[in-house]
Amino acid sequence: VRMGETPEEESRPDERVEALEKAVESERKKAEDYLIQLKYARADLENFKKRCDRELEETKEYCTERIVIDLLDVVDELELAVQSARSTDSSEALIQGVEITLKKLKKILEKEGVVPIKCIGEDFDPSKHHAVAKTEEEGANGCKIVEEVRKGYTMREKVIRPSIVKVVVQPSQSKEGDE
């Protein structure tokens, strides 16, 4: 008799082995169940990824739909302005139609967060402006913008098109020395 064992336990080694085998079998079934659950969870995750990718592609494809619908109204109004000007042979009607349409277009852009970059009289900022010409002038304070060649725009604080500008600067020292 081993220490700590009762005489009954010593007489039933087959029962102990059988109980251990049942416990091992029970744990094996649990492990198989967990493996099956893991496989299902993995498949669900893959399906979820595929669905998200499909939805993202669809969103990319149709994300501009709302603004395009608004722009189609602008196209209709421009066509109407041209048609009206042709029928009346009046340039004033055309100008008024285009002005109204331009206002509507600017409103659509504003609604999308697109605003023009202010520049005339401002300091030159290379992140917002692209200089195409510079004029040197005595008494110029820094690098100031004097003319806007093409408007630039930001969309929700991000520059989407820089302004093309002309700037005025102090005369360079190298020119003064040459004269």
Solvent accessible surface area in square Angstrom, and as a share of the most:
residue,aa,sasa,rsa
1,V,130,0.75
2,R,175,0.64
3,M,196,0.87
4,G,81,0.78
5,E,43,0.19
6,T,69,0.40
7,P,100,0.63
8,E,112,0.50
9,E,75,0.34
10,E,84,0.38
11,S,84,0.54
12,R,103,0.37
13,P,75,0.47
14,D,114,0.59
15,E,90,0.40
16,R,130,0.47
17,V,80,0.46
18,E,95,0.43
19,A,60,0.47
20,L,112,0.56
21,E,107,0.48
22,K,132,0.56
23,A,51,0.40
24,V,83,0.47
25,E,73,0.33
26,S,52,0.34
27,E,103,0.46
28,R,126,0.46
29,K,115,0.49
30,K,99,0.42
31,A,58,0.45
32,E,94,0.42
33,D,77,0.40
34,Y,140,0.53
35,L,91,0.45
36,I,91,0.46
37,Q,112,0.50
38,L,96,0.48
39,K,121,0.51
40,Y,148,0.56
41,A,58,0.45
42,R,157,0.57
43,A,48,0.37
44,D,93,0.48
45,L,94,0.47
46,E,82,0.37
47,N,87,0.44
48,F,100,0.42
49,K,102,0.43
50,K,120,0.51
51,R,109,0.40
52,C,50,0.30
53,D,88,0.45
54,R,154,0.56
55,E,96,0.43
56,L,96,0.48
57,E,101,0.45
58,E,109,0.49
59,T,81,0.47
60,K,120,0.51
61,E,121,0.54
62,Y,123,0.47
63,C,81,0.48
64,T,74,0.43
65,E,90,0.40
66,R,142,0.52
67,I,37,0.19
68,V,70,0.40
69,I,96,0.49
70,D,30,0.15
71,L,58,0.29
72,L,98,0.49
73,D,63,0.33
74,V,7,0.04
75,V,69,0.39
76,D,84,0.44
77,E,49,0.22
78,L,71,0.35
79,E,107,0.48
80,L,114,0.57
81,A,8,0.06
82,V,59,0.34
83,Q,118,0.53
84,S,44,0.28
85,A,13,0.10
86,R,186,0.68
87,S,92,0.59
88,T,81,0.47
89,D,133,0.69
90,S,38,0.24
91,S,81,0.53
92,E,97,0.44
93,A,31,0.24
94,L,62,0.31
95,I,85,0.43
96,Q,96,0.43
97,G,17,0.16
98,V,61,0.35
99,E,92,0.41
100,I,110,0.56
101,T,4,0.02
102,L,87,0.43
103,K,143,0.61
104,K,71,0.30
105,L,53,0.26
106,K,95,0.40
107,K,146,0.62
108,I,11,0.06
109,L,52,0.26
110,E,110,0.49
111,K,130,0.55
112,E,13,0.06
113,G,22,0.21
114,V,13,0.08
115,V,68,0.39
116,P,69,0.44
117,I,14,0.07
118,K,174,0.74
119,C,8,0.04
120,I,115,0.58
121,G,48,0.46
122,E,82,0.37
123,D,87,0.45
124,F,56,0.23
125,D,47,0.24
126,P,106,0.66
127,S,76,0.49
128,K,82,0.35
129,H,8,0.04
130,H,99,0.44
131,A,40,0.31
132,V,80,0.46
133,A,42,0.33
134,K,129,0.55
135,T,77,0.45
136,E,54,0.24
137,E,98,0.44
138,E,128,0.57
139,G,66,0.63
140,A,9,0.07
141,N,119,0.61
142,G,49,0.47
143,C,44,0.27
144,K,62,0.26
145,I,2,0.01
146,V,75,0.43
147,E,80,0.36
148,E,47,0.21
149,V,80,0.46
150,R,95,0.35
151,K,84,0.36
152,G,0,0.00
153,Y,52,0.20
154,T,21,0.12
155,M,62,0.28
156,R,152,0.55
157,E,167,0.75
158,K,140,0.59
159,V,47,0.27
160,I,85,0.43
161,R,86,0.31
162,P,53,0.33
163,S,0,0.00
164,I,36,0.18
165,V,0,0.00
166,K,70,0.30
167,V,6,0.03
168,V,12,0.07
169,V,26,0.15
170,Q,91,0.41
171,P,24,0.15
172,S,46,0.30
173,Q,141,0.63
174,S,80,0.52
175,K,114,0.48
176,E,84,0.37
177,G,67,0.64
178,D,125,0.65
179,E,178,0.80
